[in-house]
Amino acid sequence: MSTSRRPGLLTDLGAVVLTLVLVGIAGLLGKWQYDAWQASREAEARDLTGIAPVPLTDVMGNDDPFPAPDLGRPVEVAGEWLDGGFWVADREQGGRSGYWAVDPLQMGDAAVLVVRGWAPEPEADLLAVTGEAELTGWLQAPDGSLVTDDDPDDDVFPEIRVADAVQRVDVDLYSAYLIAQEPADGLEAAELEALPTPSRATGIRNLLYAVEWWVFGGFAAFIWWRWRRDATAPEISPSAG
């Protein structure tokens, strides 16, 4: 014979309240860690293109590696144009394919490559530039897909690579290039090539903590359910002899 059983009202109510508190705390802490994960990714992917420009030397030195967090930052440079300019093929502008005009600008003992603008066809007169210049440009990282140059002897490159460009000048080059905000005469403004994107590992610890807290909340709910089921299960009485 079996008889139903039920925990006392206070015990039952206390278990429910405790479970709700634990699940609520776990949910809130998980949400907090999830928000921290999103904030980390948004901070890494922030768009710097509209902030006030700073001197390039405040962001990096000529021997420094490219500062990834400053991708797209406006920087100011002043110096003298050098020979050794070149065109970069297959660059989009308003849906049209064309070329970038790139020239080295010397600042002290080093030079930085500057995209002075875009043109539908590579013309020598548009590439030639001399004298001193002051300009503002967006900081970009050199290309690195190692596309093969079909004709290394001409002035048209498939990418902007410092290792290739340094052979055309007599000074060191910064491990970065600039896209000028104002195009040179005869050229159109070049479109930004890259903006920062968060890596997969950005804030991953916060995301894992969030999942851990939510699992804990689910486990607390499961423990309450299991206790409630066992506490209310019918009790089997021994048979009378």
C-alpha positions as CSV (number, residue, x, y, z in Angstrom):
1,M,0.0,0.0,0.0
2,S,1.3,3.5,-0.8
3,T,0.5,6.8,0.8
4,S,1.2,10.2,-0.6
5,R,3.5,12.5,1.3
6,R,4.2,16.2,1.0
7,P,6.8,18.5,2.7
8,G,5.6,21.1,5.1
9,L,4.4,24.4,3.7
10,L,7.3,26.3,5.2
11,T,9.8,23.8,3.9
12,D,8.2,23.8,0.4
13,L,8.0,27.6,0.3
14,G,11.6,28.0,1.6
15,A,12.9,25.7,-1.1
16,V,11.1,27.6,-3.8
17,V,12.4,30.9,-2.5
18,L,16.0,29.7,-2.2
19,T,15.8,28.2,-5.7
20,L,14.5,31.4,-7.2
21,V,17.1,33.5,-5.4
22,L,20.0,31.2,-6.6
23,V,18.6,31.1,-10.2
24,G,18.1,34.9,-10.2
25,I,21.6,35.6,-8.9
26,A,23.1,33.2,-11.4
27,G,21.1,34.8,-14.2
28,L,22.2,38.3,-13.3
29,L,25.8,37.4,-12.9
30,G,25.7,35.6,-16.2
31,K,24.1,38.7,-17.9
32,W,26.8,40.9,-16.3
33,Q,29.6,38.7,-17.7
34,Y,27.9,38.6,-21.1
35,D,27.6,42.4,-21.2
36,A,31.3,42.6,-20.3
37,W,32.1,40.3,-23.2
38,Q,30.1,42.5,-25.6
39,A,31.7,45.6,-24.2
40,S,35.2,44.2,-24.8
41,R,34.4,43.4,-28.4
42,E,32.8,46.8,-29.0
43,A,35.8,48.5,-27.5
44,E,38.2,46.6,-29.8
45,A,36.1,47.3,-32.8
46,R,35.5,51.0,-32.1
47,D,35.5,53.2,-35.1
48,L,38.3,55.9,-34.7
49,T,37.9,57.5,-38.0
50,G,35.9,60.5,-36.7
51,I,38.1,61.4,-33.7
52,A,40.5,64.3,-33.5
53,P,43.8,63.7,-35.3
54,V,47.0,63.3,-33.4
55,P,50.6,63.4,-34.7
56,L,51.7,60.1,-36.2
57,T,54.8,60.1,-33.9
58,D,52.4,60.1,-30.9
59,V,50.9,56.8,-32.1
60,M,54.0,54.9,-33.3
61,G,57.7,55.2,-34.0
62,N,59.3,54.3,-37.3
63,D,60.7,51.1,-35.8
64,D,57.5,50.1,-34.1
65,P,55.1,47.3,-35.3
66,F,51.7,48.4,-36.5
67,P,49.5,49.4,-33.5
68,A,46.4,47.3,-34.2
69,P,44.1,49.2,-31.7
70,D,44.8,52.4,-33.7
71,L,43.6,51.1,-37.1
72,G,41.7,53.8,-38.8
73,R,42.8,56.6,-36.4
74,P,43.4,60.0,-38.1
75,V,47.0,61.2,-37.8
76,E,48.9,64.3,-38.8
77,V,52.2,64.2,-40.7
78,A,54.5,66.8,-42.1
79,G,57.5,66.3,-44.3
80,E,58.9,66.2,-47.8
81,W,57.8,64.0,-50.7
82,L,60.4,61.5,-52.0
83,D,60.8,59.8,-55.3
84,G,59.7,56.2,-55.4
85,G,55.9,56.5,-55.7
86,F,53.8,53.7,-57.2
87,W,50.3,52.7,-58.1
88,V,48.3,50.0,-56.4
89,A,45.9,48.1,-58.7
90,D,42.3,46.8,-58.1
91,R,41.2,49.4,-55.6
92,E,37.5,50.2,-55.4
93,Q,35.9,53.6,-55.5
94,G,32.2,54.0,-55.7
95,G,31.8,50.6,-57.3
96,R,34.5,51.3,-59.9
97,S,37.9,49.5,-60.0
98,G,40.9,51.7,-60.3
99,Y,44.3,52.6,-58.8
100,W,45.7,54.2,-55.7
101,A,48.5,56.8,-56.1
102,V,51.0,56.1,-53.3
103,D,54.0,58.3,-52.5
104,P,56.5,58.2,-49.6
105,L,56.6,61.3,-47.3
106,Q,59.8,61.7,-45.4
107,M,59.7,62.8,-41.8
108,G,63.1,63.0,-40.2
109,D,65.0,59.8,-40.7
110,A,62.1,57.7,-42.0
111,A,59.2,58.0,-44.4
112,V,55.6,56.9,-44.4
113,L,53.6,55.8,-47.4
114,V,50.6,58.0,-48.2
115,V,47.7,57.1,-50.5
116,R,47.2,60.5,-52.1
117,G,44.0,59.5,-53.9
118,W,42.3,57.2,-56.5
119,A,42.4,57.3,-60.3
120,P,40.7,55.2,-62.9
121,E,43.9,54.7,-64.8
122,P,47.6,55.0,-63.7
123,E,49.0,58.3,-65.1
124,A,52.6,59.3,-64.5
125,D,51.7,63.0,-64.1
126,L,49.3,62.2,-61.2
127,L,51.9,60.1,-59.4
128,A,54.7,62.8,-59.6
129,V,54.8,65.0,-56.5
130,T,57.6,67.1,-55.0
131,G,58.1,69.6,-52.2
132,E,56.9,69.8,-48.6
133,A,53.5,68.8,-47.4
134,E,51.3,68.7,-44.3
135,L,48.3,66.4,-44.3
136,T,46.0,64.3,-42.2
137,G,45.3,60.7,-43.1
138,W,43.8,57.5,-41.7
139,L,46.2,55.0,-40.3
140,Q,46.2,51.6,-42.1
141,A,48.1,48.4,-41.8
142,P,50.1,47.2,-44.8
143,D,48.7,44.4,-46.9
144,G,49.9,40.9,-46.3
145,S,48.2,38.4,-48.6
146,L,51.4,38.1,-50.7
147,V,49.7,38.5,-54.1
148,T,52.2,37.9,-56.8
149,D,53.3,40.9,-58.8
150,D,53.1,40.0,-62.5
151,D,55.5,42.8,-63.5
152,P,57.8,43.8,-60.7
153,D,59.6,46.3,-62.9
154,D,56.7,48.6,-63.5
155,D,55.2,51.2,-61.1
156,V,52.0,49.2,-60.5
157,F,51.9,47.0,-57.4
158,P,49.1,44.5,-56.4
159,E,49.3,45.5,-52.7
160,I,50.9,48.0,-50.3
161,R,53.7,46.1,-48.8
162,V,56.5,47.9,-46.9
163,A,59.0,45.2,-47.9
164,D,58.4,46.0,-51.6
165,A,58.2,49.8,-51.2
166,V,61.4,50.1,-49.1
167,Q,63.4,49.1,-52.1
168,R,62.3,52.3,-53.9
169,V,63.5,54.7,-51.3
170,D,66.8,55.4,-49.4
171,V,65.3,55.7,-45.9
172,D,63.4,53.4,-43.5
173,L,59.6,53.1,-43.8
174,Y,57.0,53.1,-41.1
175,S,55.2,49.8,-40.8
176,A,51.9,51.5,-41.7
177,Y,50.5,53.7,-44.5
178,L,48.0,56.6,-44.5
179,I,45.0,57.3,-46.7
180,A,44.9,61.1,-47.1
181,Q,41.6,62.7,-46.1
182,E,41.9,65.2,-48.8
183,P,42.9,63.8,-52.3
184,A,45.5,65.5,-54.4
185,D,44.7,67.5,-57.4
186,G,43.5,65.3,-60.3
187,L,42.7,62.4,-57.9
188,E,39.5,61.3,-56.1
189,A,39.4,60.4,-52.4
190,A,40.4,56.9,-51.7
191,E,38.1,54.7,-49.7
192,L,39.2,53.3,-46.3
193,E,40.6,49.8,-46.8
194,A,40.1,48.5,-43.3
195,L,38.5,49.2,-40.0
196,P,39.1,47.3,-36.7
197,T,37.2,44.1,-36.1
198,P,37.3,42.1,-32.8
199,S,39.2,38.8,-32.7
200,R,37.4,35.6,-31.7
201,A,39.3,35.5,-28.4
202,T,38.3,39.0,-27.4
203,G,36.6,38.8,-24.0
204,I,36.2,35.0,-24.3
205,R,36.8,34.6,-20.5
206,N,33.8,36.8,-19.8
207,L,31.6,34.8,-22.2
208,L,32.7,31.5,-20.5
209,Y,32.0,32.9,-17.1
210,A,28.5,33.9,-18.3
211,V,27.8,30.4,-19.5
212,E,29.2,29.0,-16.3
213,W,26.8,31.1,-14.2
214,W,23.8,30.1,-16.4
215,V,24.7,26.5,-16.0
216,F,24.9,26.9,-12.3
217,G,21.4,28.5,-12.3
218,G,20.0,25.6,-14.4
219,F,21.6,23.2,-12.0
220,A,20.0,24.9,-9.0
221,A,16.6,24.6,-10.7
222,F,17.3,20.9,-11.4
223,I,18.2,20.2,-7.8
224,W,14.9,21.8,-6.6
225,W,12.9,19.8,-9.2
226,R,14.6,16.6,-8.1
227,W,14.1,17.3,-4.4
228,R,10.4,18.2,-5.0
229,R,9.8,15.0,-7.0
230,D,11.4,12.8,-4.3
231,A,9.7,14.7,-1.5
232,T,6.2,14.2,-3.0
233,A,6.7,10.7,-4.2
234,P,4.2,8.2,-2.8
235,E,5.6,6.3,0.2
236,I,5.1,2.5,0.0
237,S,4.0,1.0,3.3
238,P,5.1,-2.5,4.2
239,S,2.4,-5.1,3.7
240,A,0.7,-6.4,6.8
241,G,1.7,-10.0,7.7
